[in-house]
Amino acid sequence: MEKPIVFAPNHSLVLNPHNLRRVYGVTIDFEKTGDSKQSLRFEIEVIAKKNNKNNTWLFQFDRRHLFINGKKPDTIADKLAFECGQIIYPLQIQVPGDWSTKIIKSRPLAIEQLNTLENEIKILYKSSFLDTYFSKTWDTVNNPDKYLRAVEQNLFLSFFFAPLYRQYNALKDSATTIMNIPIVPFCRPIEYTLKQKVLPKYTRFNTITITQQGKITDSRTQKDISHKLNEPVFTGKGQSKKLEGELIAKYELHKETNVLHSLTAEADINLEKDKKLAFQIQAYYLVNRDKIAAQSNFITIPKLKPSKNG
């Protein structure tokens, strides 16, 4: 018989990822009206440790085995895009116990790894395309705001750091939360307001189930998004339609640590010209990868030095 969920005295869920070491298998499908379906599949390793001095947790993420539409990047352009995207890993993020704030600690490592990658690639290839591509990548990593925006494009992280560890209504085990989801590429994530509910009992697999359902409440309009604007501009009467879309998600959390065990979610957004963009994401803890995660260690982050490209 399933037992009732145990909450903290303030009726919140307590995060306790002590010595967390696990790997998730992640699949993300994107669909846009008039375009072919795009699929991403990869594994992402997550390890965590606590800093008792300031009572925060440090998480390290490392992405591996990326497949795009069932294939590994094979052209020079695809391989370059993958390698440049990969320089943000291992990614270290510091959070308090309720995950109310996130501080990215590993940008200096990304800068160091990009410098190494550029030197290696330019030994093998010479082209103006490479110069332009690396110039744009340097512009991102050397600018803290642009680097943060690039990290925010990681859909898995949006859900991994969902606001699950907060105070819930004691009678309904529910709360209203806001999540910012990077459903539109190269644009500030879209705000969704969600009703979040904790199911009252542990499952037979000893997990905690949390569901979310809600709609877009972002102040930008469809025209704002088509222009990749991060703030509302085309908001006057008749200038553009408001953004509309929905999101539903289901999380399973590990009973002892309250860390993500599995996730299924989907969301959509209406765009200009009656187009719609949607995604579905699935993430599952891969038990058979525990031995791999057990061998991983936290990377020492180098001190940030002035870059020749800055």
C-alpha positions as CSV (number, residue, x, y, z in Angstrom):
1,M,0.0,0.0,0.0
2,E,1.4,3.4,-1.0
3,K,2.4,5.7,1.8
4,P,1.5,9.4,2.1
5,I,4.1,11.9,0.9
6,V,6.2,13.4,3.6
7,F,6.6,17.2,3.4
8,A,8.8,19.6,5.4
9,P,7.1,21.5,8.3
10,N,6.3,24.4,5.9
11,H,4.7,21.9,3.5
12,S,7.5,22.0,0.9
13,L,9.6,19.3,-0.7
14,V,13.2,19.3,0.5
15,L,16.0,18.8,-2.0
16,N,18.8,16.5,-0.7
17,P,20.9,15.3,-3.7
18,H,23.7,14.1,-1.4
19,N,26.5,12.5,-3.5
20,L,24.2,12.5,-6.5
21,R,25.7,10.7,-9.5
22,R,23.5,9.6,-12.4
23,V,22.9,9.8,-16.1
24,Y,19.7,10.6,-17.9
25,G,18.6,9.6,-21.4
26,V,16.9,12.6,-23.1
27,T,14.8,12.8,-26.2
28,I,13.4,16.1,-27.5
29,D,11.1,16.4,-30.6
30,F,10.4,19.8,-32.1
31,E,7.6,20.4,-34.6
32,K,6.8,23.6,-36.5
33,T,4.0,24.1,-39.0
34,G,5.3,23.6,-42.5
35,D,8.7,22.2,-41.4
36,S,10.0,18.7,-40.9
37,K,10.0,17.2,-37.4
38,Q,13.4,17.6,-35.7
39,S,14.6,15.1,-33.0
40,L,17.4,15.4,-30.5
41,R,18.6,12.4,-28.4
42,F,21.5,12.5,-26.0
43,E,22.7,11.4,-22.5
44,I,23.5,13.9,-19.8
45,E,25.4,13.1,-16.7
46,V,24.6,15.0,-13.4
47,I,26.7,15.0,-10.3
48,A,26.1,17.2,-7.2
49,K,27.9,18.2,-4.0
50,K,27.0,20.4,-1.1
51,N,28.8,23.5,0.1
52,N,28.1,23.6,3.8
53,K,29.7,27.0,4.2
54,N,27.0,28.8,2.3
55,N,24.4,26.0,2.3
56,T,24.3,25.7,-1.5
57,W,24.5,22.8,-4.0
58,L,26.8,22.6,-6.9
59,F,25.6,20.6,-9.9
60,Q,27.8,19.6,-12.8
61,F,26.2,18.5,-16.2
62,D,28.1,16.8,-19.0
63,R,26.4,16.0,-22.3
64,R,27.3,13.0,-24.4
65,H,26.2,10.9,-27.4
66,L,24.2,13.5,-29.3
67,F,22.1,12.3,-32.2
68,I,20.2,14.7,-34.5
69,N,17.3,13.1,-36.3
70,G,18.8,9.7,-35.4
71,K,22.3,10.5,-36.7
72,K,25.5,11.8,-35.3
73,P,26.7,15.2,-36.7
74,D,28.5,14.2,-39.9
75,T,29.2,17.2,-42.1
76,I,31.9,19.7,-41.3
77,A,29.3,22.4,-40.5
78,D,27.3,20.0,-38.2
79,K,30.4,18.8,-36.4
80,L,31.6,22.4,-35.9
81,A,28.2,23.4,-34.5
82,F,28.3,20.4,-32.2
83,E,31.8,21.1,-30.9
84,C,31.1,24.8,-30.3
85,G,27.9,23.9,-28.4
86,Q,29.8,21.3,-26.4
87,I,32.4,23.8,-25.0
88,I,29.9,24.8,-22.3
89,Y,30.3,21.3,-20.8
90,P,31.0,20.3,-18.2
91,L,28.6,22.9,-17.0
92,Q,28.6,23.9,-13.3
93,I,25.6,25.6,-11.7
94,Q,25.3,26.6,-8.1
95,V,21.8,26.7,-6.4
96,P,20.3,27.1,-2.9
97,G,18.1,24.4,-1.4
98,D,14.9,25.8,-2.9
99,W,16.5,26.5,-6.4
100,S,15.3,30.1,-6.2
101,T,18.4,31.3,-7.9
102,K,21.0,29.8,-10.3
103,I,24.7,30.9,-10.7
104,I,26.7,29.5,-13.6
105,K,30.3,28.9,-12.3
106,S,31.9,27.4,-15.4
107,R,32.1,30.2,-18.0
108,P,35.9,30.4,-17.6
109,L,36.1,26.7,-18.5
110,A,34.0,27.4,-21.7
111,I,36.4,30.2,-22.7
112,E,39.4,27.9,-22.2
113,Q,37.9,25.1,-24.1
114,L,36.8,27.3,-27.0
115,N,40.4,28.6,-27.3
116,T,41.7,25.0,-27.5
117,L,39.0,24.0,-30.0
118,E,39.7,27.0,-32.3
119,N,43.4,26.3,-32.3
120,E,42.9,22.6,-33.1
121,I,40.3,23.3,-35.9
122,K,42.3,26.0,-37.6
123,I,45.3,23.7,-37.9
124,L,43.1,21.3,-40.0
125,Y,41.0,23.8,-41.9
126,K,41.3,27.3,-43.3
127,S,38.2,29.3,-44.3
128,S,36.4,32.5,-43.8
129,F,33.4,30.5,-42.6
130,L,35.4,29.2,-39.7
131,D,36.6,32.7,-38.8
132,T,33.0,34.0,-38.8
133,Y,31.7,31.1,-36.8
134,F,34.3,31.3,-34.1
135,S,34.0,35.1,-33.9
136,K,30.3,34.7,-33.1
137,T,31.0,32.0,-30.6
138,W,33.6,34.2,-28.9
139,D,31.1,37.0,-28.8
140,T,28.8,34.7,-26.8
141,V,31.2,33.3,-24.3
142,N,33.0,36.6,-23.6
143,N,29.7,38.3,-22.8
144,P,28.2,37.0,-19.5
145,D,24.6,37.9,-20.5
146,K,24.9,36.3,-23.9
147,Y,26.5,33.2,-22.4
148,L,23.7,33.0,-19.9
149,R,21.2,33.2,-22.7
150,A,23.0,30.4,-24.5
151,V,22.8,28.2,-21.4
152,E,19.1,29.0,-21.0
153,Q,18.5,27.4,-24.4
154,N,19.0,24.0,-22.8
155,L,15.5,22.6,-22.5
156,F,16.5,19.8,-20.2
157,L,17.9,22.3,-17.7
158,S,14.7,24.3,-17.7
159,F,12.8,21.2,-16.4
160,F,15.6,19.8,-14.2
161,F,15.6,23.2,-12.3
162,A,11.8,23.5,-12.3
163,P,10.4,25.2,-9.1
164,L,9.4,22.0,-7.4
165,Y,11.0,22.7,-4.0
166,R,8.6,25.3,-2.7
167,Q,5.8,25.7,-0.3
168,Y,2.5,24.0,-1.4
169,N,-1.0,24.6,-0.2
170,A,-1.4,22.3,2.7
171,L,-5.0,21.3,1.8
172,K,-4.6,20.8,-1.9
173,D,-0.8,20.0,-2.1
174,S,-0.7,22.5,-5.0
175,A,0.9,25.8,-5.9
176,T,1.0,28.3,-8.8
177,T,4.4,28.5,-10.4
178,I,6.1,30.3,-13.3
179,M,8.6,28.7,-15.7
180,N,10.5,30.2,-18.5
181,I,10.8,27.7,-21.4
182,P,13.2,28.1,-24.4
183,I,10.7,26.9,-26.9
184,V,11.8,29.6,-29.5
185,P,15.5,29.4,-30.5
186,F,17.8,32.4,-30.0
187,C,15.2,34.3,-28.0
188,R,14.6,34.9,-24.3
189,P,12.6,31.9,-22.9
190,I,8.8,32.2,-22.9
191,E,6.9,32.6,-19.6
192,Y,4.3,30.0,-18.7
193,T,2.2,30.2,-15.5
194,L,1.4,26.8,-14.2
195,K,-0.7,25.0,-11.6
196,Q,1.6,22.5,-9.9
197,K,0.3,19.6,-7.8
198,V,2.0,16.9,-5.7
199,L,0.1,13.6,-5.8
200,P,-0.7,12.6,-2.2
201,K,1.1,9.2,-2.1
202,Y,4.4,7.7,-3.2
203,T,4.1,5.5,-6.2
204,R,4.8,1.7,-6.1
205,F,8.2,2.6,-7.5
206,N,8.9,4.8,-4.4
207,T,8.8,8.1,-6.4
208,I,6.9,11.3,-5.9
209,T,4.7,12.5,-8.7
210,I,4.3,16.1,-9.5
211,T,2.1,17.4,-12.4
212,Q,2.0,20.8,-14.1
213,Q,-0.5,22.4,-16.4
214,G,-0.8,26.0,-17.6
215,K,-0.6,28.6,-20.3
216,I,1.6,31.3,-21.7
217,T,1.6,34.6,-19.7
218,D,4.5,36.3,-21.5
219,S,3.9,40.0,-22.2
220,R,5.5,39.8,-25.7
221,T,3.4,39.4,-28.8
222,Q,3.7,37.1,-31.8
223,K,5.5,39.9,-33.8
224,D,7.9,40.4,-30.9
225,I,8.8,36.7,-31.1
226,S,9.2,36.7,-34.9
227,H,11.7,39.5,-34.5
228,K,13.5,37.5,-31.7
229,L,12.9,40.4,-29.3
230,N,13.6,39.8,-25.6
231,E,11.2,42.6,-24.4
232,P,7.7,43.5,-25.6
233,V,7.7,46.1,-28.4
234,F,4.8,45.5,-30.8
235,T,2.1,45.7,-28.1
236,G,-0.1,48.5,-29.5
237,K,-3.6,47.9,-30.6
238,G,-3.7,46.0,-33.9
239,Q,0.1,45.7,-34.1
240,S,0.1,42.0,-33.3
241,K,-1.7,39.1,-31.7
242,K,-0.8,38.1,-28.1
243,L,1.1,34.9,-27.5
244,E,-0.9,31.8,-26.7
245,G,0.2,28.3,-25.8
246,E,0.0,25.6,-23.2
247,L,2.3,23.4,-21.2
248,I,1.8,20.1,-19.4
249,A,4.4,18.1,-17.5
250,K,4.8,15.2,-15.2
251,Y,7.8,14.6,-13.0
252,E,8.8,11.6,-10.9
253,L,11.2,12.4,-8.1
254,H,13.4,10.0,-6.2
255,K,11.9,9.3,-2.7
256,E,15.0,9.8,-0.7
257,T,16.6,12.8,-2.4
258,N,13.6,14.4,-4.2
259,V,15.9,14.6,-7.3
260,L,14.4,14.1,-10.8
261,H,13.9,10.4,-11.6
262,S,11.9,10.9,-14.9
263,L,10.2,13.6,-16.8
264,T,7.6,13.8,-19.6
265,A,6.5,17.3,-20.9
266,E,5.1,19.0,-23.9
267,A,4.4,22.6,-24.8
268,D,3.3,24.8,-27.7
269,I,3.2,28.4,-28.9
270,N,1.2,30.1,-31.6
271,L,3.3,32.2,-34.0
272,E,2.6,34.6,-36.8
273,K,0.9,33.5,-40.0
274,D,-1.1,30.8,-38.1
275,K,2.0,28.8,-37.5
276,K,2.6,26.8,-34.3
277,L,5.8,25.6,-32.6
278,A,5.7,22.6,-30.2
279,F,8.0,20.2,-28.5
280,Q,7.9,17.0,-26.5
281,I,10.6,16.0,-24.0
282,Q,11.3,12.8,-22.2
283,A,14.1,12.2,-19.7
284,Y,14.7,9.0,-17.8
285,Y,17.3,8.0,-15.2
286,L,19.6,5.3,-16.8
287,V,20.4,2.9,-13.9
288,N,22.8,1.0,-16.1
289,R,25.0,4.1,-16.4
290,D,25.7,4.4,-12.6
291,K,29.2,2.9,-12.9
292,I,30.1,5.6,-15.5
293,A,28.8,8.4,-13.3
294,A,30.5,7.0,-10.2
295,Q,33.9,7.6,-11.9
296,S,33.2,11.2,-12.7
297,N,34.7,14.1,-10.7
298,F,34.1,17.8,-10.5
299,I,36.2,19.8,-13.0
300,T,38.4,22.5,-11.5
301,I,37.3,25.8,-13.0
302,P,40.2,28.0,-14.2
303,K,40.4,31.6,-13.1
304,L,39.0,34.0,-15.7
305,K,41.7,35.7,-17.7
306,P,41.3,38.5,-20.3
307,S,40.8,36.9,-23.7
308,K,42.5,38.0,-26.9
309,N,39.0,37.8,-28.4
310,G,37.3,39.9,-25.8
